[in-house]
Amino acid sequence: MAETIKMPKLGFDMQEGTLVRWVRQEGEAIEKGQVLAEIETDKATVEVETTVSGVVYRHLVEQGAIVPVGTPIAIITAPGEVVSEEPTSEVSPKASTEESVEMQPSGPASGPVIEEVQRIKASPLAKRLAQEHQIDLNAIRGSGPGGRVVRKDIEAYLEMIKTSAPKPSEVAGAAPPEPVPPSVILPVWTGMANVPADEVVTMDRLRQAIGRRMVDSKQNYPHFYVTRSFNVEALLSLREQINQLMPDGQKLTLNDFVIKAVALALRNYPNLNASVSGTNIVRHGHVNIGVAVAVEGGLLTVVCKDADLKPVRTISAEIRDMVSRARQGKVRPEDIEGSTFSISNLGMFDVEHFVAIINPPESAILAVGAAQKVPVVVGDEIKPGIRMKATLSADHRVTDGAEAAQFMQALARYIENPVLLLV
């Protein structure tokens, strides 16, 4: 029986996606779980897997088309099956792709010469840059899928024009400037000689999406903050012992333990593992921890599902694989969907303390700093110790300061007694 594959909704605020590339072509066999296409969202390029096995009977949209969520994009049939009536797509494979720019013929309006209309494939950003710089897209050879012109092609073309522009002295008829007599040369502060010119950079889709989400969060989510210092000496010692037994490439990070500790602490504080829906608070049964990852052009959150039920080693392996795919631009839909609480860790950059903006529609996020050697008071003596600061940002519509402080106490119990993370 024929199955229609639709543009998936990857994130609560996704409205549309760009079908970048068909991985399986019409007529090819495909198994359930195999990658059918690559979809570009505001967040990342995502590999979309088919939910059924069969044969790719028909592509309903072209590569480069911008497709609303829920729109049919392909038909999968059983081998040998004939489809009598195909589902129709709201996005015509030829007429509605926003990646194509029609170039009208030049010359007089009338005359015996008839020129063909050319269709130039270009990304929306490339089209905008071309318009801003008055560039004819016919002059550029695209490096994207199917010869699609992308941003880097426009930038390379602009650089080529810049470097190939003739100097005034090379222009025919231009006289070289008269030399200035040494007696009239004034001393110049050479510190200004290498000041670069202003640069205007167009925000890509990821940066625009981050901007929209963070503005929405700061304007509509009443944030408050609770900071606590954690004693991580026992945790670091335990991690070192475990990693001595682990092969290279599988060693655990401090953040792996923090994810597990946060997930366990959230079991008793469901208001922090929640989201607002109208006048209701949705307390999520699953504890899915989103981990902020720095990628080219911004941030992406990958999600460890049911982190409270998984051992630290499994959490570490899953996060490592998802981070690798995110930085390669090959995330899967399940990698970035469904987070109920997020963690942002800047400890690897030696950041002592910072606060994070809540990731909508969640109700809280934890900002984690570096584990640092500091002087601590033990009894009446000052001794060296290792401490790590973390700050909880919480939505005041859902929770209050006392509950947030109690959550941080529970988190400290797990972090400062790390054997609890292993049982």
C-alpha positions in Angstrom: 0.0 0.0 0.0 1.3 3.4 -1.0 2.5 5.7 1.8 2.9 9.4 1.6 6.0 11.0 3.3 5.4 14.5 4.6 7.6 17.4 5.5 8.3 16.7 9.2 7.9 19.3 12.0 11.4 19.5 13.6 10.9 21.7 16.6 7.8 23.4 18.0 8.3 26.6 16.0 9.3 25.1 12.6 6.9 26.3 9.9 8.8 25.2 6.7 11.9 23.5 5.5 14.1 23.4 2.4 14.5 20.0 0.7 18.2 20.3 0.0 18.8 16.8 -1.6 17.1 13.6 -2.4 19.3 10.8 -1.1 17.1 8.1 -2.7 16.0 8.6 -6.3 12.7 7.6 -7.9 12.7 3.8 -8.6 15.2 3.0 -5.8 14.4 0.5 -3.1 14.5 1.9 0.5 14.3 0.2 3.9 12.5 1.6 6.9 14.9 3.8 8.8 17.1 4.6 5.8 17.7 8.3 4.8 15.3 9.5 2.2 16.2 13.2 1.9 18.2 16.0 3.5 16.0 18.8 4.9 17.4 22.3 5.9 15.6 23.9 8.8 16.3 27.1 10.7 18.5 25.0 13.0 20.4 22.6 10.8 20.5 20.3 7.9 18.6 17.1 9.0 18.6 13.7 7.5 15.0 12.5 7.2 14.4 8.8 7.4 11.6 6.9 5.8 9.1 5.3 8.2 8.2 2.4 5.8 10.1 0.0 3.4 9.4 -0.1 -0.3 10.3 1.7 -3.5 10.5 5.5 -4.0 7.6 5.8 -6.4 7.6 9.6 -6.9 9.2 12.8 -5.6 6.5 15.4 -5.1 8.9 18.4 -4.8 12.2 19.3 -6.4 15.5 19.8 -4.7 15.8 23.3 -3.4 12.0 23.7 -2.8 10.9 25.5 0.4 8.1 23.3 1.8 5.6 24.0 4.5 5.4 21.5 7.4 3.0 18.6 6.7 3.2 18.9 2.9 3.6 15.6 1.0 7.1 15.3 -0.4 7.3 11.7 -1.6 5.4 8.5 -2.2 6.7 5.1 -1.2 5.0 2.0 -2.7 5.4 -1.7 -2.4 7.6 -3.3 -5.2 5.5 -3.5 -8.4 2.6 -1.5 -7.0 0.9 1.0 -9.3 -0.6 4.2 -7.9 -3.8 5.2 -9.6 -4.3 8.5 -7.9 -1.3 10.3 -6.4 -1.6 12.6 -3.5 -1.1 16.2 -4.6 1.5 18.5 -3.1 0.9 22.0 -2.1 4.3 22.8 -3.5 4.5 22.2 -7.2 7.8 20.5 -8.2 8.3 23.0 -10.9 6.3 26.2 -10.4 6.5 26.8 -6.6 10.2 26.2 -5.8 11.5 29.4 -4.2 15.0 28.4 -5.1 14.5 29.2 -8.8 14.8 32.7 -10.2 13.3 33.4 -13.6 15.6 35.6 -15.7 13.6 37.5 -18.3 15.1 37.9 -21.8 16.8 41.2 -22.5 16.6 43.4 -25.5 13.7 45.1 -27.3 10.2 44.2 -26.5 9.4 43.3 -30.1 11.4 41.7 -32.9 12.1 38.5 -34.7 14.5 37.1 -32.0 13.0 34.9 -29.3 15.1 34.1 -26.3 14.5 31.2 -23.9 13.7 32.0 -20.3 16.5 30.6 -18.1 15.9 29.3 -14.6 18.7 29.8 -12.2 18.7 27.8 -8.9 19.8 29.8 -6.0 19.3 29.8 -2.2 17.2 32.6 -0.7 20.3 34.1 0.9 22.3 34.0 -2.4 19.4 35.7 -4.2 19.3 38.4 -1.6 23.1 39.0 -1.7 23.0 39.0 -5.5 20.2 41.7 -5.5 22.0 43.8 -2.9 25.3 43.8 -4.9 23.5 44.0 -8.4 25.0 40.7 -9.5 23.7 38.7 -12.5 23.2 35.2 -11.3 23.9 34.0 -14.9 27.5 34.9 -14.3 28.0 32.6 -11.4 28.5 28.8 -11.4 26.8 27.3 -8.4 28.5 24.8 -6.2 25.4 23.6 -4.3 23.3 20.5 -5.1 22.3 20.5 -8.8 24.3 23.5 -9.5 22.5 25.7 -7.0 24.1 29.0 -6.3 24.7 29.4 -2.5 26.1 32.2 -0.3 29.8 31.1 -0.7 29.5 31.4 -4.5 28.3 35.0 -4.2 31.1 35.8 -1.7 33.7 34.2 -3.9 32.4 36.2 -6.9 32.6 39.5 -5.0 36.1 38.7 -3.8 37.1 37.9 -7.4 35.8 41.3 -8.6 37.5 43.1 -5.7 40.9 41.5 -6.4 40.7 41.9 -10.1 39.7 45.6 -10.1 42.4 47.7 -11.8 44.4 50.2 -9.7 44.0 53.9 -10.6 47.6 53.9 -12.0 46.7 51.0 -14.3 43.7 52.7 -15.9 44.5 54.0 -19.4 45.0 57.8 -19.3 45.3 58.0 -15.6 48.3 60.0 -14.5 50.2 58.7 -11.4 50.0 61.0 -8.4 52.6 63.7 -7.9 55.2 62.7 -5.2 54.9 64.8 -2.1 58.1 66.6 -1.2 59.7 65.2 2.0 59.5 68.7 3.6 55.7 68.6 3.7 55.2 65.1 4.9 53.5 65.1 8.3 54.1 62.4 10.9 51.3 59.9 10.9 50.2 57.6 13.8 50.9 54.2 12.3 48.6 52.5 14.7 45.6 53.3 12.5 47.2 51.9 9.3 45.7 48.4 9.7 42.2 49.2 11.0 39.8 47.1 8.9 36.7 48.6 7.2 33.2 48.0 8.6 31.8 44.6 7.5 28.1 43.9 7.0 27.2 40.2 7.4 23.8 38.9 6.5 22.4 36.6 9.2 21.9 33.1 8.0 18.7 31.1 8.8 20.2 29.6 12.0 21.3 32.9 13.4 17.8 34.4 12.6 16.1 31.5 14.3 18.3 31.9 17.4 17.4 35.6 17.4 13.7 35.1 17.1 13.6 32.4 19.9 15.8 34.3 22.3 13.8 37.6 21.8 10.6 35.6 22.4 12.1 34.0 25.5 13.4 37.2 27.1 10.2 39.2 26.3 7.6 36.6 27.3 9.3 34.3 29.8 9.8 36.1 33.2 13.3 34.8 34.1 14.8 34.6 37.5 18.2 33.1 38.5 19.7 30.9 41.2 23.5 30.3 41.4 25.2 27.7 43.5 28.8 26.5 43.9 29.4 22.7 43.9 32.2 20.7 45.4 33.4 18.5 42.5 36.5 17.0 44.0 34.9 13.5 44.5 33.3 13.7 41.1 36.6 14.5 39.3 38.3 11.7 41.2 35.6 9.2 40.2 35.8 10.3 36.6 39.6 9.8 36.5 39.3 6.3 37.9 36.6 5.3 35.4 38.5 6.8 32.4 41.6 4.8 33.3 39.6 1.8 32.3 37.9 3.3 29.2 39.4 3.1 25.7 40.3 6.2 23.8 37.3 7.8 22.2 35.0 6.6 25.0 36.2 8.5 28.0 33.6 10.3 30.0 33.4 14.1 30.4 32.4 16.1 33.4 29.3 17.2 31.5 28.2 13.6 31.1 27.9 13.3 34.9 26.2 16.7 35.1 23.5 15.5 32.6 22.8 12.4 34.7 22.7 14.4 38.0 20.3 17.0 36.5 18.1 14.3 35.1 17.8 12.5 38.5 17.2 15.8 40.4 14.4 16.7 38.0 12.4 13.6 39.0 11.4 15.4 42.2 10.9 18.8 40.7 8.5 18.4 37.8 7.8 22.1 37.5 11.4 22.5 36.2 10.8 19.7 33.7 7.7 21.4 32.2 6.4 23.9 29.7 3.5 26.4 29.5 0.6 25.7 27.1 -1.9 28.5 27.3 -3.1 28.6 30.9 -1.9 25.1 31.6 1.5 23.8 32.9 2.5 20.6 31.1 4.7 18.5 33.4 6.6 16.1 31.2 6.8 12.5 32.1 10.0 11.9 30.2 13.2 13.7 31.3 14.9 14.7 28.0 18.0 16.8 28.5 18.9 19.2 25.7 22.7 20.0 25.5 23.7 23.2 23.7 26.4 22.6 21.1 28.4 25.3 19.3 28.2 24.8 15.5 29.1 27.0 12.6 27.0 30.1 12.7 25.4 29.6 16.1 24.1 27.0 18.6 22.2 23.8 18.2 20.6 21.7 21.0 20.9 17.9 20.8 18.7 15.8 23.1 19.4 12.9 25.3 16.1 11.1 25.8 15.2 9.7 29.2 18.5 10.6 30.7 17.4 9.7 34.2 17.0 6.0 33.1 20.4 5.7 31.3 23.8 4.9 32.7 26.4 7.7 32.3 28.4 5.7 29.8 25.3 5.5 27.5 24.6 9.2 27.9 28.2 9.9 27.0 28.1 7.8 23.8 24.8 9.3 22.6 25.9 12.9 23.2 29.3 12.3 21.5 27.5 10.8 18.4 24.9 13.6 18.2 27.5 16.4 18.6 29.6 14.8 15.8 26.6 14.8 13.5 25.6 18.3 14.5 29.0 19.7 13.6 29.0 17.9 10.3 25.5 19.3 9.5 24.0 15.8 9.4 21.7 15.7 12.5 18.7 13.4 12.5 15.3 14.6 13.5 15.3 12.7 16.8 18.7 14.3 17.7 17.1 17.7 18.1 13.5 17.0 19.1 11.7 16.7 22.4 14.0 18.4 25.0 12.2 19.2 28.3 15.2 20.9 30.1 18.5 22.2 28.7 22.1 22.5 29.9 24.6 25.0 28.5 28.2 24.3 29.6 31.0 26.8 28.9 33.4 25.3 31.3 35.7 24.1 28.5 36.4 27.8 27.8 37.4 28.5 31.4 34.3 30.5 32.0 33.7 30.7 35.8 30.0 31.9 35.7 27.3 33.0 33.3 23.5 32.9 32.9 21.6 31.4 30.0 18.4 32.3 28.3 15.6 29.7 28.6 15.1 27.6 25.5 11.3 27.8 24.6 9.0 26.1 25.4 11.0 24.7 28.4 10.7 26.3 31.8 14.3 26.2 32.9 18.0 25.9 31.7 21.2 25.3 33.7 24.4 27.3 32.8 27.5 25.4 33.9 30.9 27.0 34.5 34.4 25.5 34.8 35.7 23.4 37.6 38.4 25.6 39.2 40.9 25.3 42.0 39.9 27.9 44.6 40.7 28.6 48.3 37.9 27.2 50.5 37.3 27.5 54.3 37.4 24.1 56.1 36.6 24.6 59.8 38.9 27.5 60.7 41.4 26.8 58.0 41.7 28.0 54.3 42.6 25.0 52.1 42.7 24.5 48.3 39.6 23.0 46.8 37.9 22.4 43.5 34.5 24.1 42.9 32.1 24.5 40.0 29.5 27.2 39.7 26.2 26.7 38.0 23.2 29.0 37.5 19.6 28.0 37.0 17.5 30.3 34.8 13.8 29.5 35.5 10.4 30.7 34.3 8.6 32.5 37.2 5.2 31.6 35.7 5.9 27.9 36.4 8.1 27.9 39.5 9.4 30.1 42.3 12.7 30.9 44.0 12.3 28.4 46.9 11.6 25.5 44.6 14.5 26.4 42.3 16.8 26.6 45.4 15.6 23.2 46.5 16.4 21.8 43.1 19.9 23.1 43.3 20.3 21.4 46.7 19.1 18.1 45.2 21.6 18.6 42.3 24.4 19.2 44.8 23.6 15.9 46.6 24.1 14.0 43.3 27.2 16.0 42.2 28.9 15.9 45.5 28.1 12.2 46.1 28.8 10.9 42.6 28.4 7.2 43.5 24.7 8.0 43.5 25.0 8.5 39.7 26.2 5.0 39.2 23.5 3.1 41.1 
